[in-house]
Amino acid sequence: MNKVIRYAKDYLGENELYEEWDLQKDGALLISRFLFEEVTDINFCVGRAVNPTHQNPDFSINFNIKMNLVEIGRAHV
């Protein structure tokens, strides 16, 4: 999702990454192409439940990432 956001910012800005759109076929580019060329509306359904397993301080993954991505996406609309 971070790569899709990077492509979105570029698409709305200078569009310097345009050449990558034709050369690469990774998941972020496929999602980006679909979002920018086909989609008219986006609805996010994001759960906010706290999983006790994720509260372990030894767990290395930050589970606030999904909420941060939604906030970033909403701020750019």
KERO-875220 format. One line per 5 residues: number of its first residue (from 1); their letters; for each residue x, y, z of C-alpha. Coordinates in Angstrom, 2 decimals. Example, Ala and Ser with C-alpha at 12.3 -4.5 7.8 and 13.67 -1.06 7.14 Angstrom:
residues 2
1> as> 12.30/-4.50/7.80  13.67/-1.06/7.14
END
This chain:
residues 77
1> mnkvi> 0.00/0.00/0.00  2.89/2.37/0.67  4.03/1.94/-2.92  0.50/2.65/-4.21  0.46/5.85/-2.15
6> ryakd> 3.86/6.80/-3.62  2.49/6.28/-7.14  -0.64/8.28/-6.27  1.37/11.25/-5.01  3.51/11.15/-8.15
11> ylgen> 0.45/10.76/-10.41  -1.13/13.85/-8.86  2.16/15.74/-8.92  4.91/15.73/-11.55  4.11/12.21/-12.86
16> elyee> 7.84/11.42/-13.07  7.21/7.69/-12.60  5.08/7.46/-15.75  7.61/5.28/-17.58  7.43/2.66/-14.81
21> wdlqk> 3.73/2.21/-15.59  4.55/0.59/-18.94  7.65/-1.33/-17.92  6.65/-2.98/-14.65  3.81/-5.30/-13.75
26> dgall> 4.06/-5.50/-9.95  1.02/-5.57/-7.67  1.32/-1.92/-6.65  1.30/-0.78/-10.28  -1.65/-3.01/-11.15
31> isrfl> -3.64/-1.63/-8.20  -2.58/1.93/-9.06  -3.59/1.59/-12.71  -6.97/0.23/-11.67  -7.53/2.95/-9.05
36> feevt> -6.46/5.87/-11.24  -8.02/4.75/-14.52  -11.15/2.79/-13.58  -12.40/3.55/-10.07  -14.75/6.43/-9.26
41> dinfc> -15.30/5.74/-5.53  -13.38/3.97/-2.77  -14.95/2.78/0.47  -12.69/1.58/3.30  -13.94/-0.98/5.83
46> vgrav> -11.22/-1.16/8.46  -11.63/-3.06/11.69  -10.41/-1.43/14.87  -10.51/-4.40/17.22  -7.44/-4.95/19.37
51> npthq> -5.94/-8.41/19.15  -4.26/-9.32/22.48  -1.48/-11.15/20.63  -0.46/-7.90/18.95  0.08/-6.23/22.34
56> npdfs> 3.19/-8.34/23.00  6.18/-5.92/23.16  8.39/-8.62/21.60  6.22/-8.67/18.49  8.09/-6.70/15.82
61> infni> 5.19/-5.68/13.55  3.38/-2.37/14.07  -0.34/-3.04/13.74  -1.24/0.64/13.60  -0.01/0.65/10.01
66> kmnlv> -3.45/-0.02/8.53  -4.97/2.94/10.36  -2.08/5.18/9.30  -2.53/4.16/5.66  -6.23/4.94/5.79
71> eigra> -5.53/8.36/7.36  -2.90/9.15/4.70  -5.26/8.09/1.92  -8.14/10.14/3.36  -5.91/13.24/3.69
76> hv> -5.07/13.11/-0.03  -8.65/12.99/-1.29
END
